[in-house]
Amino acid sequence: MLKGKETKRVVTRIRTGDIVQLLKGKDRKGRARRMKEGLTPNDVSPHGKVLSINFITGKAKVEGLNMVYKHQSTKGKNQQQPKAGRVQQEAGIPLANLMIVCPKCNEATRIGIRNENVQDSVGNMRIKRIRICKKCGGEVPEVK
């Protein structure tokens, strides 16, 4: 743990592998131009798959969004890597700027939780938490 700093985990219903829509950020530039071309708001907003989530900083890396350049060299430990120079990779996006896209209704939506009693293989009853779409009520499956 860091000395003198309190670390808290961010609580979120977004999981690795979910398809998310960017609500605000630098990748939404040109939105007005695309709206004039007759696209709907869901087509205009960038979508992507969540690659990883950092619960301490509250940021997620989304495939194809918020791309930045990292400068790599082949000196020292990186000699095994054949690629040197500018490498493009995803940077973190705050979780507050992302919203899950429901696979059933194909719209960005808030996520709720429904508790169900499930019997496991031993015969014990346990509670299973299921994510549901607030718009259509459909289940949002956990992607592994």
C-alpha positions in Angstrom: 0.0 0.0 0.0 1.1 3.5 -0.6 2.4 5.3 2.4 0.2 8.2 3.5 -2.4 7.7 0.8 -5.6 5.9 1.1 -6.5 3.7 -1.8 -10.2 2.9 -2.6 -11.5 0.6 -5.2 -14.1 2.1 -7.6 -17.4 0.2 -7.7 -18.7 -0.3 -11.2 -21.0 -2.6 -13.2 -18.8 -2.5 -16.2 -16.8 -5.7 -16.7 -13.9 -6.7 -19.0 -15.3 -7.8 -22.3 -18.4 -5.6 -22.3 -19.3 -3.5 -25.3 -19.4 0.1 -24.1 -20.3 3.5 -25.7 -18.3 6.6 -25.2 -20.4 9.4 -23.7 -17.9 12.2 -23.8 -14.2 12.6 -24.7 -11.9 13.4 -27.5 -13.2 10.6 -29.7 -16.5 12.3 -30.0 -15.1 15.1 -32.2 -17.0 15.4 -35.5 -20.3 14.3 -33.9 -22.3 17.2 -35.5 -20.9 16.5 -38.9 -21.8 12.8 -38.7 -25.3 13.7 -37.4 -25.9 15.8 -40.6 -25.1 12.8 -42.6 -28.3 11.1 -41.3 -26.8 8.8 -38.7 -28.6 8.1 -35.4 -27.0 9.1 -32.1 -26.1 5.5 -31.3 -24.3 5.1 -34.7 -22.4 8.4 -34.1 -21.1 7.6 -30.7 -18.0 5.4 -30.7 -18.4 1.8 -29.4 -15.7 -0.6 -28.3 -14.9 -3.6 -26.2 -13.4 -3.2 -22.7 -9.9 -4.6 -22.6 -9.0 -3.9 -19.0 -10.2 -2.0 -16.0 -8.1 -0.3 -13.3 -10.3 -0.1 -10.2 -7.9 2.1 -8.3 -7.7 4.9 -10.8 -11.3 4.3 -12.1 -10.2 4.1 -15.8 -10.8 1.5 -18.5 -9.0 0.7 -21.7 -11.4 0.3 -24.6 -10.5 -1.3 -27.9 -9.9 1.4 -30.6 -10.7 4.4 -28.4 -8.4 7.0 -26.9 -5.4 5.9 -28.9 -2.1 7.4 -27.9 1.5 6.9 -29.1 4.1 5.3 -26.9 7.8 5.7 -27.9 9.7 2.4 -27.5 13.4 1.7 -27.9 15.3 -1.6 -28.3 17.8 -0.7 -25.6 18.0 -2.7 -22.3 15.1 -5.0 -21.5 13.2 -4.4 -24.7 15.8 -6.0 -27.0 13.5 -9.0 -27.5 10.8 -6.8 -29.0 11.5 -6.3 -32.7 9.3 -3.2 -33.0 10.9 0.1 -32.0 9.7 3.6 -32.5 6.2 4.9 -32.1 3.7 2.3 -31.1 0.0 3.2 -30.9 -1.9 1.8 -27.9 -5.1 2.5 -25.9 -5.1 4.9 -23.0 -7.4 4.9 -20.0 -10.9 6.4 -20.2 -12.7 7.4 -17.0 -15.5 4.9 -16.2 -17.9 7.8 -15.8 -17.6 8.5 -19.5 -18.6 5.0 -20.5 -22.0 3.3 -20.7 -22.8 -0.3 -21.4 -24.5 -1.2 -24.7 -27.3 -3.8 -24.1 -26.9 -6.8 -26.4 -30.7 -7.3 -26.6 -31.9 -3.8 -27.5 -28.5 -2.5 -28.9 -28.7 0.8 -27.0 -26.5 2.4 -24.4 -28.2 1.9 -21.1 -27.9 1.9 -17.3 -27.4 -1.5 -15.6 -29.5 -2.8 -12.7 -29.0 -5.9 -10.5 -31.5 -8.7 -10.0 -30.9 -11.3 -7.3 -31.9 -14.9 -8.0 -31.8 -18.0 -5.8 -29.7 -20.7 -7.5 -29.0 -24.3 -6.3 -25.4 -25.3 -6.7 -24.1 -28.8 -7.4 -23.9 -29.8 -3.7 -27.6 -28.7 -3.2 -27.0 -25.5 -1.3 -29.0 -22.4 -2.1 -27.1 -19.3 -3.0 -27.9 -15.9 -4.4 -26.7 -15.1 -7.9 -26.5 -11.5 -9.0 -27.6 -10.9 -12.6 -27.1 -7.7 -14.5 -30.2 -6.4 -16.3 -30.8 -3.6 -18.8 -32.9 -0.7 -17.4 -34.5 0.0 -20.8 -35.7 -3.4 -22.0 -35.3 -5.5 -18.9 -33.1 -8.1 -20.7 -30.2 -9.9 -19.1 -26.7 -8.5 -19.8 -24.5 -11.6 -19.7 -21.0 -11.7 -18.1 -18.5 -12.0 -20.9 -15.4 -14.1 -20.0 
